[in-house]
Amino acid sequence: MTSSQLRRTFSLLRARTGNGQTWTRSLFMDSGSSSSGLVLQSQSTDVYQNLALEDWIDAHVDLQQRSILLLWRNGPAVVIGRHQNPWTECSLSAMRRLGIPLARRRSGGGTVYHDLGNLNMTFFASRKAYDRQRNLKVVTEALRRLRPELDVRATDRFDILLNGRYKISGTASRLSRRSSYHHCTLLHSADRSALSAVLRHSCPGIQSNATPSIPSPVTNLVDHAPSLEWEELLGALVQQYTREFDLRPASTAVDPSNESSFPGVGSLAAELRSWEWTFGKTPKFSIKTELELMDEQLDAHCSAHLHMEVKNGQVGSCRLDVPADWLPLQLSSQLSDVLVGERFCPHRAAAAVTELLRSESGQPHTRLHNLCEAVLAVIG
Amino acid sequence: MLAVTRGSFRVFRLLLSQQYRRRCLRPQSVRPIRTLQNFKWDRSLQTFSSRTLHTAVAWRGPIVQFKLSDIGEGIMEVTVKEWYVKEGDKVSQFDSICEVQSDKASVTITSRYDGVIKKLYYDVDAIAFVGKPLVDIETESSSELIQEEDVVETPAMAREEHTHQEIKGHKTQATPAVRRLAMENNIKLSEVVGTGKDGRILKEDILNFLAKQTGAILPPTPPFQEIQTPGPAPTPATTASAAMSTSTPGAVRPPPKTPRPVFTGKDITEPIKGFHKAMVKTMSAALKIPHFGYCDEVDLSRLVVLRSEIRSVTEARGVKLSYMPFFIKAASLSLLHFPILNAAVDEGCQNITYKASHNIGLAMDTSQGLLVPNVKNVQLLSVFEIAQELNRLQALGAAGQLGTAELSGGTFTLSNIGSIGGTYAKPVILPPEVAIGALGKIQVLPRFGADGQVVRAHIMKVSWSADHRIIDGATMCRFSNLWREYLENPACMVLDLK
């Protein structure tokens, strides 16, 4: 590094201890040369904070003159694309059991499982400079330099395949009026068993036009190159990035929870955590399924039909066709009634149906309870 | 002024319209003047006077076909995923119109023009083509920025003001929803400080502006002026805080700091749905039960001492200990002596079922509303185990994750309304149960001790309600006395603990 580069890095580091805001200003507005880029590493492993940081950079930083690479990773989380349906993409009950949160990102694409063994890279650029293949070339070239024996190639669907078969990276991007960002994952050492436990559907019988994910066999880099360390991988990627874009390296650690450095990032994260964003933004869908009902005391069975329309994550309409000799029509229609207008969530529905059950007793109560359980199982 | 016949009206109207077009200032609202059609032309022209000169004849501006611009990377078609506008909405430049997706890229399309959306070319999930029209926007008749004359502020003028949204050539940016909110409240956007990107005005800015000037924003109509003058009767909270109020400072007690509903000036009617609908049914059924109430007060001084002594022990075990586990356990011990209070009756009150398990419900205030999860089989649990279970239920309640297992099967309920406030209450029995207790807050009050001296006592009021069809006052009274004794002398509880 030349002395001027050293001086600049040190001044950045010194400035960081002062007012957070002036530091950010100097970081983003430092126009040492028009070809200066930035490499940022997030210190947070909270998926919502990191996604909020992406949004913040996209909204507040002038990307016409510079490009930015953001490196980040999260604790275990499932991240779905902007227009996807969480009930088809992941098993919400398994995630609840394992304590894995769900996040919806603003870019398109499919569902991914993140954990600390998965590296995320976001390439920020101006709208004109948006070029996904070039960004992926950074990754493939870096890996080629590190471990030349691995066959790593980007496909025309912007995935990166290892040995022609296993997917080690997926891509998604977001284009705004003047800026763009392209982010991709990279599986270094993720927990594959947790991945397969959560990436399966919650409810059967869903019909929707939401973007479907295309499942692919995946593998970790460490399964094929056991000696590859995390820090080594990061270093190689940063180096290749600066080489590809002819930039001067200036890597800085950033804290997405620092409100003074990134004013407004807290409210961006809060919006990403909200139910209205995560579930309420699901494109409308319908569920049509058969329910198996049984009465244990009389050892009797029956089949019922459920049809629900869900819009903005809330039940818009619900139709329950239960034979009238099994349960009085009035009760099954009351059940449909209380489900309408509630969020499509087993807990919200549980609260409503348990209230309904209070007014019944005896055989209608047992059968209604059984019906409620069957409906709640469908909701997941 | 003009002696015109009906026939020549059309020609005349055409001439006048062109004259207006040159003089009018970027009107955004279309105000077709129906009065042009009749003989009252002269009079109506005069009454409209200054107003018409500024807005009025917004004969349609050119309709622009906004084409889908190039996405990049040679992409020719995208899927429309979400519309942010609908036909008839007003948009400004840079407002988001829709979200499209192409090949893992999500793109926000923003408007290039100001105007009104006239037509959407695609439905959600349809394929849109690059270079083909996406929406039709009706722009204003003239595109250059026009200075607005200074106008006298009257309510009608204020309306026109909003539709222009321009002061001296400076454009105030705000989404259609924000503009509507401002217009409904007669706020000039030029007075609001925008905190969004590029000085854009956000909904929060309007609400902050409203909060600062609660009194001043209402239109100056006579009824309002009466409210403004300070009267002997207590003024409503909103006007009391108005800047113009001249009432003496101490006369009106400052309103409590509860989240105040923002005044938007309109009644809103919506159907009762979902969980609340189920509550309507439950509460209607509950009030068919003939309730009787019985209240008492409990001296918890000894319990307070006991709890402070063992709190450290429970916290070492990782459990927060409140007073509720004691109340619940005491109730269960008492129910063993009065099983009729832990019973259920059927619809027509024909049969009574004495429930074996004491599943004691706990009224919980959650974001969804009043939920009553219950602790199962309290007769088998120790105070510590009850505390653990309470912790678990509270965590689930806070996370909105209570399920049917927790919410159903209750046989008796306690409502700790005192944690929020209150002394005596009149709780409503939750069917199919037959009794319920509401606990007030614990207050430190003076009472006479054993030796006749005044001592500090921790007093809590309890209010029971029971189904008078099967439970009589004496039973309730004896149950309450036993419960009270366990709590006033926790040592007795130790004797009878199972």
Interface residues (C-beta under 8 A of the other chain):
Chain A: A59 H60 G81 R82 H83 R96 R106 S107 G108 G109 G110 R127 Y130 D131 R132 R157 F158 T171 A172 S173 R174 L175 S176 R177 N209 T211 P283 V315 Q334 D337 V338 L339 V340 G341 E342 C345 P346 H347 R348 A350 A351 A352 V353 T354 E355 L356 L357 R358 S359 S361 G362 H369 C372 E373 L376
Chain B: I71 G72 E73 K81 E82 F94 E99 Q101 S102 D103 K104 A105 S106 V107 T108 T110 V124 D125 K197 P271 K273 G274 F275 K277 A278 M279 K281 T282 A285 A344 D346 E347 Q368 G369 L371 G400 Q401 L402 G403 T404 L407 S408 L430 P431 P432
